[in-house]
Amino acid sequence: KVSSFNRTVLLHTTASEFLDTTFPQRWIGRGAVKAWPPRSPDITPLYFYLWGYVKQHAYSERINDINHLKQGITDVIHSVTPDVLTRVWEELDYL
């Protein structure tokens, strides 16, 4: 998948020329006919928000054992309110 390459490489003129020749009017990226969106369409609210939120809070204190970690993750997920999730979806729609 082209989007996983280092974007700096794709900006190089030679790379752009190759893509224009090989995939005319069909490749997506900076400098292409089809611009790559600011946030990848592969990024879901789970990646965009939830996993980072869970990690930040679950690891905010020392973990004693696996059961402590599991309970911490469960507690954090339960702390996410429907209102917060609605705002996350609205932010993604805005982008």
Secondary structure, DSSP 8 states (H G I E B T S, - for coil): -GGGS-HHHHHSHHHHHHHHHHSTTT-BSTTSSB---SS-TT--HIIIIIHHHHHHHHTSS---SHHHHHHHHHHHHHH--HHHHHHHHHHHHH-
